[in-house]
Amino acid sequence: MAHRSSVLRGKVQMASTESAYRYVTAKSRRNSPERLRLRKFDPTVRRHVEFVETR
């Protein structure tokens, strides 16, 4: 049986806006129910770009 904390902190995929590169991370679904947007390094274009959460 899964613990309650593992259900609330679900794994999400972050897709690059510049290429097809993706990160996998965890976020709190209770504290931030909206889609996550972060600036992270994209190794395919070799610079920092915006990543958005995919559903």
MMTF fields as JSON, N, C-alpha, C and O atoms, coordinates in Angstrom:
{
  "mmtfVersion": "1.0.0",
  "mmtfProducer": "UNKNOWN",
  "numBonds": 219,
  "numAtoms": 220,
  "numGroups": 55,
  "numChains": 1,
  "numModels": 1,
  "chainsPerModel": [1],
  "groupsPerChain": [55],
  "chainIdList": ["A"],
  "bondAtomList": [4, 2, 8, 6, 12, 10, 16, 14, 20, 18, 24, 22, 28, 26, 32, 30, 36, 34, 40, 38, 44, 42, 48, 46, 52, 50, 56, 54, 60, 58, 64, 62, 68, 66, 72, 70, 76, 74, 80, 78, 84, 82, 88, 86, 92, 90, 96, 94, 100, 98, 104, 102, 108, 106, 112, 110, 116, 114, 120, 118, 124, 122, 128, 126, 132, 130, 136, 134, 140, 138, 144, 142, 148, 146, 152, 150, 156, 154, 160, 158, 164, 162, 168, 166, 172, 170, 176, 174, 180, 178, 184, 182, 188, 186, 192, 190, 196, 194, 200, 198, 204, 202, 208, 206, 212, 210, 216, 214],
  "bondOrderList": [1, 1, 1, 1, 1, 1, 1, 1, 1, 1, 1, 1, 1, 1, 1, 1, 1, 1, 1, 1, 1, 1, 1, 1, 1, 1, 1, 1, 1, 1, 1, 1, 1, 1, 1, 1, 1, 1, 1, 1, 1, 1, 1, 1, 1, 1, 1, 1, 1, 1, 1, 1, 1, 1],
  "groupList": [{"groupName": "MET", "atomNameList": ["N", "CA", "C", "O"], "elementList": ["N", "C", "C", "O"], "formalChargeList": [0, 0, 0, 0], "bondAtomList": [1, 0, 2, 1, 3, 2], "bondOrderList": [1, 1, 2], "singleLetterCode": "M", "chemCompType": "L-PEPTIDE LINKING"}, {"groupName": "ALA", "atomNameList": ["N", "CA", "C", "O"], "elementList": ["N", "C", "C", "O"], "formalChargeList": [0, 0, 0, 0], "bondAtomList": [1, 0, 2, 1, 3, 2], "bondOrderList": [1, 1, 2], "singleLetterCode": "A", "chemCompType": "L-PEPTIDE LINKING"}, {"groupName": "HIS", "atomNameList": ["N", "CA", "C", "O"], "elementList": ["N", "C", "C", "O"], "formalChargeList": [0, 0, 0, 0], "bondAtomList": [1, 0, 2, 1, 3, 2], "bondOrderList": [1, 1, 2], "singleLetterCode": "H", "chemCompType": "L-PEPTIDE LINKING"}, {"groupName": "ARG", "atomNameList": ["N", "CA", "C", "O"], "elementList": ["N", "C", "C", "O"], "formalChargeList": [0, 0, 0, 0], "bondAtomList": [1, 0, 2, 1, 3, 2], "bondOrderList": [1, 1, 2], "singleLetterCode": "R", "chemCompType": "L-PEPTIDE LINKING"}, {"groupName": "SER", "atomNameList": ["N", "CA", "C", "O"], "elementList": ["N", "C", "C", "O"], "formalChargeList": [0, 0, 0, 0], "bondAtomList": [1, 0, 2, 1, 3, 2], "bondOrderList": [1, 1, 2], "singleLetterCode": "S", "chemCompType": "L-PEPTIDE LINKING"}, {"groupName": "VAL", "atomNameList": ["N", "CA", "C", "O"], "elementList": ["N", "C", "C", "O"], "formalChargeList": [0, 0, 0, 0], "bondAtomList": [1, 0, 2, 1, 3, 2], "bondOrderList": [1, 1, 2], "singleLetterCode": "V", "chemCompType": "L-PEPTIDE LINKING"}, {"groupName": "LEU", "atomNameList": ["N", "CA", "C", "O"], "elementList": ["N", "C", "C", "O"], "formalChargeList": [0, 0, 0, 0], "bondAtomList": [1, 0, 2, 1, 3, 2], "bondOrderList": [1, 1, 2], "singleLetterCode": "L", "chemCompType": "L-PEPTIDE LINKING"}, {"groupName": "GLY", "atomNameList": ["N", "CA", "C", "O"], "elementList": ["N", "C", "C", "O"], "formalChargeList": [0, 0, 0, 0], "bondAtomList": [1, 0, 2, 1, 3, 2], "bondOrderList": [1, 1, 2], "singleLetterCode": "G", "chemCompType": "PEPTIDE LINKING"}, {"groupName": "LYS", "atomNameList": ["N", "CA", "C", "O"], "elementList": ["N", "C", "C", "O"], "formalChargeList": [0, 0, 0, 0], "bondAtomList": [1, 0, 2, 1, 3, 2], "bondOrderList": [1, 1, 2], "singleLetterCode": "K", "chemCompType": "L-PEPTIDE LINKING"}, {"groupName": "GLN", "atomNameList": ["N", "CA", "C", "O"], "elementList": ["N", "C", "C", "O"], "formalChargeList": [0, 0, 0, 0], "bondAtomList": [1, 0, 2, 1, 3, 2], "bondOrderList": [1, 1, 2], "singleLetterCode": "Q", "chemCompType": "L-PEPTIDE LINKING"}, {"groupName": "THR", "atomNameList": ["N", "CA", "C", "O"], "elementList": ["N", "C", "C", "O"], "formalChargeList": [0, 0, 0, 0], "bondAtomList": [1, 0, 2, 1, 3, 2], "bondOrderList": [1, 1, 2], "singleLetterCode": "T", "chemCompType": "L-PEPTIDE LINKING"}, {"groupName": "GLU", "atomNameList": ["N", "CA", "C", "O"], "elementList": ["N", "C", "C", "O"], "formalChargeList": [0, 0, 0, 0], "bondAtomList": [1, 0, 2, 1, 3, 2], "bondOrderList": [1, 1, 2], "singleLetterCode": "E", "chemCompType": "L-PEPTIDE LINKING"}, {"groupName": "TYR", "atomNameList": ["N", "CA", "C", "O"], "elementList": ["N", "C", "C", "O"], "formalChargeList": [0, 0, 0, 0], "bondAtomList": [1, 0, 2, 1, 3, 2], "bondOrderList": [1, 1, 2], "singleLetterCode": "Y", "chemCompType": "L-PEPTIDE LINKING"}, {"groupName": "ASN", "atomNameList": ["N", "CA", "C", "O"], "elementList": ["N", "C", "C", "O"], "formalChargeList": [0, 0, 0, 0], "bondAtomList": [1, 0, 2, 1, 3, 2], "bondOrderList": [1, 1, 2], "singleLetterCode": "N", "chemCompType": "L-PEPTIDE LINKING"}, {"groupName": "PRO", "atomNameList": ["N", "CA", "C", "O"], "elementList": ["N", "C", "C", "O"], "formalChargeList": [0, 0, 0, 0], "bondAtomList": [1, 0, 2, 1, 3, 2], "bondOrderList": [1, 1, 2], "singleLetterCode": "P", "chemCompType": "L-PEPTIDE LINKING"}, {"groupName": "PHE", "atomNameList": ["N", "CA", "C", "O"], "elementList": ["N", "C", "C", "O"], "formalChargeList": [0, 0, 0, 0], "bondAtomList": [1, 0, 2, 1, 3, 2], "bondOrderList": [1, 1, 2], "singleLetterCode": "F", "chemCompType": "L-PEPTIDE LINKING"}, {"groupName": "ASP", "atomNameList": ["N", "CA", "C", "O"], "elementList": ["N", "C", "C", "O"], "formalChargeList": [0, 0, 0, 0], "bondAtomList": [1, 0, 2, 1, 3, 2], "bondOrderList": [1, 1, 2], "singleLetterCode": "D", "chemCompType": "L-PEPTIDE LINKING"}],
  "groupTypeList": [0, 1, 2, 3, 4, 4, 5, 6, 3, 7, 8, 5, 9, 0, 1, 4, 10, 11, 4, 1, 12, 3, 12, 5, 10, 1, 8, 4, 3, 3, 13, 4, 14, 11, 3, 6, 3, 6, 3, 8, 15, 16, 14, 10, 5, 3, 3, 2, 5, 11, 15, 5, 11, 10, 3],
  "groupIdList": [1, 2, 3, 4, 5, 6, 7, 8, 9, 10, 11, 12, 13, 14, 15, 16, 17, 18, 19, 20, 21, 22, 23, 24, 25, 26, 27, 28, 29, 30, 31, 32, 33, 34, 35, 36, 37, 38, 39, 40, 41, 42, 43, 44, 45, 46, 47, 48, 49, 50, 51, 52, 53, 54, 55],
  "secStructList": [7, 7, 7, 2, 2, 2, 2, 2, 3, 3, 3, 3, 3, 3, 3, 3, 1, 1, 1, 1, 7, 3, 3, 3, 3, 3, 3, 3, 6, 6, 6, 7, 7, 1, 7, 7, 3, 3, 3, 3, 3, 3, 6, 6, 6, 6, 3, 3, 3, 3, 3, 3, 3, 3, 7],
  "xCoordList": [0.833, 0.0, 0.886, 1.862, 0.542, 1.333, 1.093, -0.018, 2.163, 2.043, 1.345, 1.319, 0.794, 0.07, 0.993, 0.584, 2.234, 3.15, 3.527, 3.74, 3.612, 3.958, 2.81, 3.04, 1.594, 0.445, 0.395, 0.088, 0.691, 0.641, 1.804, 1.636, 2.965, 4.118, 4.273, 5.055, 3.542, 3.568, 4.695, 5.205, 5.089, 6.121, 5.491, 4.403, 6.179, 5.723, 6.861, 8.035, 6.498, 7.484, 7.523, 6.486, 8.736, 8.935, 9.462, 10.527, 8.724, 9.117, 9.714, 9.207, 10.783, 11.442, 10.581, 9.885, 10.633, 9.917, 10.73, 10.2, 12.022, 12.903, 13.194, 13.478, 13.132, 13.476, 12.587, 11.602, 12.941, 12.16, 12.704, 12.264, 13.647, 14.26, 13.271, 12.475, 13.329, 12.418, 13.163, 14.135, 12.696, 13.145, 12.003, 10.838, 12.328, 11.326, 11.618, 12.751, 10.603, 10.765, 9.507, 8.54, 9.513, 8.355, 7.877, 8.672, 6.564, 6.01, 4.853, 4.246, 4.557, 3.444, 2.152, 1.982, 1.261, 0.007, -0.943, -1.795, -0.812, -1.677, -1.271, -2.129, 0.032, 0.496, 0.532, 0.376, 0.732, 0.774, 0.011, 0.619, -1.309, -2.099, -1.972, -2.279, -1.525, -1.379, -0.108, 0.719, 0.03, 1.188, 2.464, 2.472, 3.512, 4.803, 5.556, 5.535, 6.227, 7.059, 8.387, 8.435, 9.487, 10.82, 11.799, 11.623, 12.843, 13.945, 15.066, 15.644, 15.365, 16.38, 17.288, 16.987, 18.406, 19.369, 18.888, 18.5, 18.916, 18.564, 19.849, 20.419, 20.324, 21.595, 21.555, 22.611, 20.394, 20.349, 20.584, 21.207, 20.1, 20.359, 21.476, 21.904, 21.952, 23.094, 22.917, 23.827, 21.729, 21.478, 20.254, 19.566, 19.98, 18.822, 17.58, 17.575, 16.531, 15.253, 14.128, 14.367, 12.926, 11.776, 11.237, 11.08, 10.962, 10.356, 8.963, 8.767, 7.994, 6.617, 6.209, 6.68, 5.335, 4.846, 3.875, 2.984, 4.057, 3.14, 2.186, 2.535, 1.018, 0.008, 0.037, -0.739],
  "yCoordList": [-1.174, 0.0, 1.249, 1.326, 2.216, 3.438, 4.348, 4.453, 4.997, 5.949, 7.211, 7.496, 7.941, 9.152, 10.197, 10.899, 10.303, 11.302, 11.008, 11.937, 9.731, 9.404, 9.725, 9.964, 9.732, 10.083, 11.59, 12.051, 12.367, 13.822, 14.382, 15.385, 13.77, 14.227, 13.317, 12.367, 13.604, 12.774, 13.135, 14.255, 12.195, 12.441, 13.138, 12.772, 14.137, 14.87, 14.967, 14.933, 15.088, 15.273, 16.739, 17.394, 17.25, 18.625, 18.59, 18.027, 19.186, 19.178, 20.523, 21.571, 20.493, 21.707, 22.415, 21.772, 23.743, 24.514, 24.653, 25.087, 24.286, 24.441, 23.128, 23.142, 21.997, 20.712, 19.623, 19.914, 18.369, 17.238, 16.693, 15.635, 17.384, 16.918, 17.044, 17.982, 16.072, 16.06, 15.758, 15.002, 16.356, 16.043, 15.345, 15.551, 14.516, 13.933, 14.457, 14.374, 14.997, 15.55, 15.269, 14.715, 15.641, 15.46, 16.817, 17.739, 16.936, 18.18, 17.871, 16.802, 18.809, 18.668, 19.042, 20.183, 18.096, 18.358, 19.216, 19.905, 19.186, 19.981, 21.456, 22.334, 21.73, 23.119, 23.838, 25.058, 23.124, 23.766, 22.916, 22.144, 23.052, 22.24, 22.682, 21.9, 23.923, 24.393, 23.809, 23.213, 23.989, 23.446, 24.186, 25.406, 23.432, 23.955, 24.489, 23.866, 25.645, 26.232, 26.599, 27.4, 26.009, 26.249, 26.533, 26.071, 27.307, 27.516, 26.567, 26.674, 25.63, 24.617, 24.496, 25.022, 23.789, 23.607, 22.523, 21.435, 22.829, 21.867, 21.479, 22.306, 20.228, 19.84, 19.745, 19.794, 19.611, 19.51, 20.867, 20.932, 21.943, 23.283, 23.988, 25.074, 23.374, 23.813, 25.209, 26.036, 25.456, 26.695, 26.517, 25.5, 27.493, 27.428, 27.871, 28.912, 27.058, 27.359, 27.076, 26.539, 27.427, 27.189, 25.774, 25.325, 25.095, 23.767, 23.868, 24.566, 23.18, 23.197, 21.763, 20.796, 21.661, 20.352, 19.779, 20.48, 18.505, 17.828, 16.984, 16.542, 16.76, 15.973, 14.529, 13.718],
  "zCoordList": [0.0, 0.0, 0.0, 0.747, -0.836, -0.947, 0.247, 0.766, 0.661, 1.75, 1.255, 0.058, 2.176, 1.816, 1.176, 0.251, 1.665, 1.128, -0.322, -1.101, -0.696, -2.076, -3.025, -4.211, -2.527, -3.363, -3.569, -4.669, -2.527, -2.629, -3.434, -4.128, -3.362, -4.145, -5.353, -5.328, -6.386, -7.581, -8.516, -8.48, -9.356, -10.357, -11.552, -11.996, -12.061, -13.241, -14.245, -13.878, -15.512, -16.568, -16.953, -17.063, -17.158, -17.578, -19.01, -19.265, -19.943, -21.353, -21.735, -21.335, -22.502, -22.963, -24.0, -24.787, -23.995, -25.006, -26.293, -27.316, -26.249, -27.408, -28.128, -29.326, -27.433, -28.044, -27.452, -26.773, -27.715, -27.214, -25.902, -25.452, -25.278, -24.036, -22.88, -22.832, -21.933, -20.785, -19.5, -19.492, -18.415, -17.062, -16.345, -16.685, -15.346, -14.457, -13.063, -12.588, -12.408, -11.08, -10.262, -10.785, -9.001, -8.132, -7.659, -7.475, -7.463, -6.941, -6.016, -6.091, -5.152, -4.221, -4.941, -5.369, -5.071, -5.776, -4.946, -5.507, -3.641, -2.771, -2.776, -2.858, -2.688, -2.596, -3.933, -3.973, -5.02, -6.34, -7.354, -8.095, -7.392, -8.323, -9.78, -10.679, -10.038, -11.41, -12.034, -11.344, -13.332, -14.031, -13.635, -13.469, -13.492, -13.087, -14.298, -15.36, -14.153, -15.206, -14.576, -13.642, -15.092, -14.551, -15.677, -16.804, -15.353, -16.281, -15.893, -14.812, -16.799, -16.538, -17.762, -18.834, -17.575, -18.661, -19.615, -19.19, -20.897, -21.949, -22.676, -23.387, -22.516, -23.127, -24.652, -25.283, -25.26, -26.721, -27.386, -28.446, -26.782, -27.326, -26.567, -26.957, -25.483, -24.683, -24.086, -24.129, -23.529, -22.796, -21.906, -21.993, -21.055, -20.167, -20.937, -21.595, -20.839, -21.483, -20.501, -19.42, -20.863, -19.999, -20.221, -21.356, -19.13, -19.154, -18.553, -17.558, -19.145, -18.655, -18.303, -18.902, -17.329, -16.888, -17.929, -18.408, -18.272, -19.17, -18.351, -17.257, -18.849, -18.115, -18.545, -18.039]
}
